[in-house]
Amino acid sequence: MMHRRYAPALLAAAAFIFAAPLAAQMGAMPQGQPGIPSSGVKPVAANQAVLDALKAMNMKPIHTLEPVEARLQPTFADGVKAVLTQQGKPTTPPPGVNATDITVRGAAGPLHAKLYKPAAPRAGRLPVILYFHGGGWVIASSAVYDSSPRALVRETGAIVISVDYRLAPETKFPGQHDDAYAAYQWALANAASLGGDPAKMVLAGESAGGNLAVATAIAARAAGKPLPVAILAVYPVAGTDLNTPSYQENANAMPLSRAGIAWFVYHTTRSPADASDPRLNLVAADLHGLPPVTIIAAQIDPLRSDGQMLEAKLRAAGVKVTRREYPGTTHEFFGADAVIPEALAAQQFAGAQLRTALGK
């Protein structure tokens, strides 16, 4: 049931995304049980264990909360730590990667970021991966998405910079995209001082951050700036049509639902016109001339169709693109390699793709 506080807001958000109001569409669609897709596909056991841990923490549907409340909710990373505790395993990050706090330039001033480096780096300048976390542009941070940058360092030997771009609704669209592009320009200018090679830049991100990675590459191409050598987009937001097959099938999925996405859109956008902006609606953007793109997809995810459509649009634009979907996984699985074997497989595949693009 949609929380009555947010029913008008979600309907307003949906008015320019859906052909019919959200309430009518949601009511007409097969919903199934909360957390279970209408297809009946169940998460693999390890992924389900994380979801069960989140349920035990009384995680509330995000669309029933205010943004400040949503930012205090248990995260998928918290669920992973809970499972590790149940298994009697350490919850601290594994050795091999050093992390420090740095400041990067955003579109409106300094931004906090985390700098990740191999503890035993190879000789010479290292590739640099600029990474954008998920959270629908409204919640989460580099701290929440700590495990994915560490995995990318492990799998590529690169330096990773994870940026805390400004969040909505305090900063509306396109503030997040402006910050991402400004951070990319900063990374190009400062890579050498960090021990990195500005000629070997990669843009990467998860969910909303995957959208930022692709949009930043498009902005760089349009401005005549150096392009990254590769893009990694993990279950990216690639469109503003919330009536795709995967949105219908996974309307009530955990940890991301269709109503949750509508909530994110409502809090991020300024007006109906923003929904058609190609920075959000990547499948309507000019994708020509982009570097190779790797898309990681989860099967039980409202954004699965977004990745499929983006793959098709990239291929039609002549861009080399590889997409791999992991059966029985949900949104947010990528950083959960400590407990979900499919996450480790996805990280290793992503790393291999990036190493190839980097010429390693």
C-alpha positions as CSV (number, residue, x, y, z in Angstrom):
1,M,0.0,0.0,0.0
2,M,1.4,3.4,-0.9
3,H,2.0,5.6,2.1
4,R,-0.6,8.4,2.1
5,R,2.1,11.0,2.8
6,Y,3.7,10.3,-0.5
7,A,0.8,9.3,-2.6
8,P,0.4,12.8,-4.1
9,A,4.1,13.2,-4.6
10,L,4.5,9.8,-6.3
11,L,1.5,10.5,-8.5
12,A,3.0,13.8,-9.5
13,A,6.3,12.1,-10.3
14,A,4.5,9.4,-12.3
15,A,2.4,11.8,-14.3
16,F,5.3,12.6,-16.6
17,I,6.7,9.0,-16.6
18,F,3.7,6.8,-16.9
19,A,1.0,6.8,-19.5
20,A,-1.4,6.4,-16.6
21,P,-1.2,7.5,-13.0
22,L,1.0,5.4,-10.7
23,A,-1.8,4.2,-8.5
24,A,-3.8,2.9,-11.4
25,Q,-0.8,1.1,-13.0
26,M,0.4,-0.3,-9.7
27,G,-3.1,-1.6,-8.9
28,A,-3.5,-3.2,-12.4
29,M,-0.2,-5.0,-12.3
30,P,0.4,-8.4,-10.7
31,Q,2.2,-7.5,-7.5
32,G,2.8,-10.8,-5.7
33,Q,4.1,-10.8,-2.2
34,P,6.3,-8.0,-0.9
35,G,9.9,-8.7,-2.0
36,I,8.9,-11.4,-4.4
37,P,8.8,-10.7,-8.2
38,S,5.6,-11.6,-10.1
39,S,7.7,-14.0,-12.2
40,G,8.3,-16.2,-9.1
41,V,12.0,-16.2,-9.6
42,K,13.7,-16.4,-6.2
43,P,17.1,-15.0,-5.2
44,V,20.0,-17.4,-4.8
45,A,20.4,-18.5,-1.2
46,A,23.3,-16.1,-0.4
47,N,21.4,-13.1,-1.8
48,Q,18.3,-14.1,0.0
49,A,20.2,-14.3,3.3
50,V,21.1,-10.6,2.9
51,L,17.5,-9.7,2.2
52,D,16.4,-11.7,5.3
53,A,18.9,-9.8,7.4
54,L,17.5,-6.5,6.2
55,K,13.9,-7.7,7.0
56,A,15.1,-8.5,10.5
57,M,16.4,-5.0,10.8
58,N,12.8,-3.7,10.1
59,M,13.9,-2.0,6.9
60,K,10.9,0.1,5.7
61,P,9.8,0.7,2.1
62,I,11.8,3.8,1.1
63,H,8.8,5.5,-0.6
64,T,7.1,5.7,2.8
65,L,9.9,7.9,4.3
66,E,11.3,11.4,4.1
67,P,14.7,11.6,2.6
68,V,16.4,12.3,5.9
69,E,14.7,9.2,7.3
70,A,15.6,7.1,4.3
71,R,19.3,7.9,4.8
72,L,19.1,6.3,8.2
73,Q,17.7,3.1,6.9
74,P,19.7,-0.1,7.0
75,T,21.6,-0.6,3.7
76,F,22.5,-3.6,1.7
77,A,26.0,-3.3,3.1
78,D,24.5,-3.5,6.6
79,G,22.7,-6.7,5.5
80,V,26.0,-8.2,4.3
81,K,27.7,-7.4,7.6
82,A,24.8,-9.0,9.5
83,V,25.2,-12.2,7.5
84,L,29.0,-12.2,8.1
85,T,28.4,-11.8,11.8
86,Q,25.9,-14.7,11.7
87,Q,28.6,-16.8,9.9
88,G,31.2,-15.8,12.5
89,K,33.3,-14.0,9.9
90,P,35.1,-10.6,10.2
91,T,33.2,-7.6,9.0
92,T,36.2,-5.4,8.3
93,P,37.5,-5.0,4.8
94,P,40.0,-7.5,3.6
95,P,43.7,-6.4,3.3
96,G,45.3,-5.3,0.1
97,V,43.6,-1.9,-0.4
98,N,44.4,1.4,1.4
99,A,41.7,4.1,1.6
100,T,42.1,7.7,2.5
101,D,39.8,10.8,2.5
102,I,40.5,13.4,-0.1
103,T,38.7,16.5,-1.5
104,V,37.8,16.9,-5.2
105,R,36.3,19.7,-7.1
106,G,32.6,19.7,-7.7
107,A,30.4,22.0,-9.8
108,A,29.6,24.3,-6.8
109,G,32.6,23.7,-4.5
110,P,34.7,21.0,-2.8
111,L,33.3,17.5,-2.5
112,H,34.4,14.7,-0.2
113,A,35.8,11.6,-1.9
114,K,37.5,8.4,-0.9
115,L,40.8,7.5,-2.6
116,Y,41.6,3.8,-2.9
117,K,45.0,2.4,-3.8
118,P,46.6,-1.0,-3.9
119,A,48.6,-1.6,-0.8
120,A,51.4,-3.0,-3.0
121,P,51.1,-1.2,-6.3
122,R,53.0,-2.1,-9.4
123,A,55.7,0.2,-10.6
124,G,54.7,3.2,-12.7
125,R,51.6,5.3,-13.0
126,L,48.4,3.4,-12.3
127,P,45.1,3.5,-14.2
128,V,42.4,5.7,-12.5
129,I,38.8,4.7,-12.0
130,L,36.4,7.5,-11.1
131,Y,33.5,5.8,-9.4
132,F,30.0,7.1,-8.6
133,H,27.9,5.4,-5.9
134,G,24.3,4.4,-6.1
135,G,21.3,5.5,-4.0
136,G,18.9,7.1,-6.5
137,W,20.7,10.4,-6.3
138,V,19.0,10.9,-2.9
139,I,20.6,8.5,-0.4
140,A,23.9,6.6,0.3
141,S,27.5,7.7,0.1
142,S,31.0,6.6,-0.6
143,A,31.0,5.0,2.9
144,V,28.0,2.9,2.1
145,Y,29.4,1.8,-1.2
146,D,32.9,1.0,0.1
147,S,33.2,-2.6,-1.0
148,S,32.8,-2.0,-4.8
149,P,35.8,0.4,-5.1
150,R,37.9,-2.0,-3.1
151,A,36.9,-4.8,-5.4
152,L,37.8,-2.7,-8.5
153,V,41.2,-2.0,-7.0
154,R,41.8,-5.7,-6.4
155,E,40.6,-6.7,-9.9
156,T,42.4,-4.0,-11.9
157,G,45.3,-2.7,-9.8
158,A,44.0,0.8,-10.5
159,I,43.5,3.8,-8.3
160,V,39.8,4.3,-7.5
161,I,38.3,7.7,-6.6
162,S,34.8,7.4,-5.1
163,V,33.0,10.7,-5.1
164,D,30.3,12.0,-2.7
165,Y,28.4,14.1,-5.2
166,R,25.6,16.4,-3.8
167,L,22.3,14.6,-3.1
168,A,18.7,15.5,-3.8
169,P,16.3,17.0,-2.8
170,E,18.7,19.5,-1.3
171,T,20.4,19.7,-4.7
172,K,18.1,19.0,-7.6
173,F,18.9,17.6,-11.0
174,P,21.3,18.3,-12.8
175,G,23.4,19.0,-9.7
176,Q,24.6,15.4,-9.4
177,H,25.5,15.2,-13.1
178,D,27.3,18.6,-12.9
179,D,29.3,17.3,-9.9
180,A,30.2,14.1,-11.7
181,Y,31.5,16.0,-14.7
182,A,33.4,18.5,-12.6
183,A,35.0,15.6,-10.6
184,Y,36.0,14.0,-13.9
185,Q,37.7,17.2,-15.0
186,W,39.4,17.3,-11.6
187,A,40.6,13.7,-11.9
188,L,42.1,14.3,-15.4
189,A,44.0,17.3,-14.0
190,N,45.1,15.7,-10.8
191,A,45.6,12.0,-11.7
192,A,49.4,12.3,-12.1
193,S,49.8,13.9,-8.6
194,L,47.9,10.9,-7.2
195,G,50.2,8.4,-8.9
196,G,47.8,7.8,-11.7
197,D,47.8,8.0,-15.5
198,P,45.3,10.5,-16.9
199,A,45.5,8.7,-20.3
200,K,44.1,5.6,-18.6
201,M,40.9,6.9,-17.0
202,V,37.8,4.7,-16.5
203,L,34.3,5.9,-15.5
204,A,32.3,3.5,-13.3
205,G,29.2,3.5,-11.2
206,E,26.3,1.6,-9.7
207,S,22.6,2.2,-10.3
208,A,22.2,6.0,-10.3
209,G,26.0,6.1,-10.3
210,G,26.0,4.0,-13.5
211,N,23.9,6.6,-15.1
212,L,26.4,9.3,-14.0
213,A,29.3,7.3,-15.5
214,V,27.7,7.2,-18.9
215,A,26.4,10.7,-18.8
216,T,29.8,12.0,-17.8
217,A,31.4,10.4,-20.8
218,I,28.8,11.9,-23.0
219,A,29.4,15.4,-21.5
220,A,33.2,14.9,-22.0
221,R,32.7,14.0,-25.6
222,A,30.4,17.0,-26.2
223,A,33.0,19.3,-24.7
224,G,35.9,17.9,-26.6
225,K,37.6,16.7,-23.4
226,P,39.6,13.5,-23.2
227,L,37.4,10.4,-23.1
228,P,37.8,7.6,-20.6
229,V,39.2,4.3,-22.1
230,A,36.2,2.4,-20.7
231,I,32.9,2.7,-18.9
232,L,31.5,0.2,-16.3
233,A,27.8,0.6,-15.6
234,V,26.4,-1.7,-12.9
235,Y,22.6,-2.0,-13.2
236,P,22.4,1.6,-14.4
237,V,19.4,3.9,-14.5
238,A,19.2,4.4,-18.3
239,G,15.6,5.5,-18.9
240,T,12.6,7.2,-17.4
241,D,10.0,4.7,-18.5
242,L,8.9,3.0,-15.3
243,N,6.6,0.6,-17.2
244,T,9.2,-1.6,-18.8
245,P,9.0,-5.4,-18.5
246,S,11.4,-5.6,-15.5
247,Y,9.6,-2.7,-13.7
248,Q,6.4,-4.7,-14.0
249,E,7.9,-8.0,-13.1
250,N,9.9,-6.6,-10.1
251,A,7.5,-4.0,-8.9
252,N,7.8,-5.2,-5.3
253,A,11.4,-6.5,-5.4
254,M,13.9,-5.9,-2.6
255,P,15.9,-3.9,-2.0
256,L,14.7,-1.7,-4.9
257,S,11.0,-1.4,-5.9
258,R,9.1,0.4,-8.6
259,A,7.6,2.8,-6.1
260,G,11.0,3.4,-4.7
261,I,12.3,4.5,-8.1
262,A,9.3,6.9,-8.5
263,W,10.2,8.3,-5.1
264,F,13.8,8.9,-6.2
265,V,12.6,10.6,-9.4
266,Y,10.2,12.8,-7.5
267,H,12.9,14.0,-5.1
268,T,15.6,14.4,-7.8
269,T,13.8,16.2,-10.6
270,R,12.7,19.9,-10.7
271,S,9.9,19.6,-13.3
272,P,8.4,17.2,-15.7
273,A,10.8,18.4,-18.4
274,D,13.7,16.8,-16.5
275,A,12.4,13.3,-17.1
276,S,13.1,13.7,-20.8
277,D,16.6,15.2,-20.3
278,P,19.0,12.8,-22.0
279,R,21.3,12.9,-19.0
280,L,18.6,11.0,-17.1
281,N,17.0,9.3,-20.1
282,L,20.2,7.9,-21.5
283,V,18.5,5.7,-24.1
284,A,17.4,9.0,-25.9
285,A,21.0,10.4,-25.7
286,D,23.5,10.6,-28.6
287,L,25.7,7.7,-27.7
288,H,28.0,7.8,-30.7
289,G,31.8,7.9,-30.1
290,L,31.8,6.5,-26.5
291,P,34.5,4.1,-25.3
292,P,33.7,0.4,-24.7
293,V,30.9,-0.1,-22.1
294,T,30.5,-3.0,-19.8
295,I,27.0,-3.4,-18.2
296,I,26.5,-5.7,-15.2
297,A,22.9,-6.7,-14.6
298,A,20.9,-8.4,-11.8
299,Q,18.0,-10.7,-12.8
300,I,15.6,-9.6,-10.0
301,D,15.9,-5.9,-10.6
302,P,13.4,-3.2,-11.8
303,L,16.4,-1.8,-13.8
304,R,17.2,-4.9,-15.7
305,S,15.3,-3.7,-18.8
306,D,17.1,-0.3,-18.6
307,G,20.4,-2.1,-19.1
308,Q,19.0,-4.2,-22.0
309,M,17.8,-1.0,-23.7
310,L,21.0,0.8,-23.1
311,E,23.0,-2.1,-24.6
312,A,20.8,-2.1,-27.7
313,K,21.1,1.7,-28.1
314,L,24.9,1.6,-27.6
315,R,25.3,-1.2,-30.2
316,A,23.1,0.7,-32.7
317,A,25.4,3.8,-32.1
318,G,28.5,1.7,-33.0
319,V,29.8,1.5,-29.5
320,K,31.4,-1.8,-28.3
321,V,29.2,-3.0,-25.4
322,T,29.2,-6.2,-23.3
323,R,26.3,-7.0,-20.9
324,R,26.3,-9.8,-18.4
325,E,23.3,-10.8,-16.3
326,Y,23.6,-12.8,-13.1
327,P,20.6,-15.1,-12.4
328,G,19.0,-15.1,-9.0
329,T,20.6,-11.8,-8.0
330,T,19.0,-8.6,-6.9
331,H,19.8,-4.9,-7.2
332,E,22.8,-4.0,-5.0
333,F,24.4,-7.5,-5.2
334,F,27.6,-6.3,-6.9
335,G,29.4,-5.1,-3.8
336,A,28.4,-8.1,-1.7
337,D,31.3,-10.4,-2.7
338,A,32.0,-11.2,1.0
339,V,28.8,-13.4,1.1
340,I,27.4,-13.7,-2.5
341,P,29.5,-15.8,-4.9
342,E,27.8,-14.2,-7.9
343,A,29.0,-10.8,-6.8
344,L,32.6,-12.0,-6.8
345,A,32.1,-13.5,-10.3
346,A,30.6,-10.2,-11.5
347,Q,33.6,-8.2,-10.0
348,Q,36.1,-10.6,-11.7
349,F,34.3,-10.2,-15.0
350,A,34.2,-6.4,-14.7
351,G,37.8,-6.4,-13.8
352,A,38.8,-8.5,-16.8
353,Q,36.8,-6.2,-19.1
354,L,38.5,-3.1,-17.7
355,R,42.0,-4.7,-17.8
356,T,41.4,-5.5,-21.5
357,A,40.4,-1.9,-22.2
358,L,43.4,-0.6,-20.3
359,G,45.7,-2.8,-22.3
360,K,46.8,-4.9,-19.4
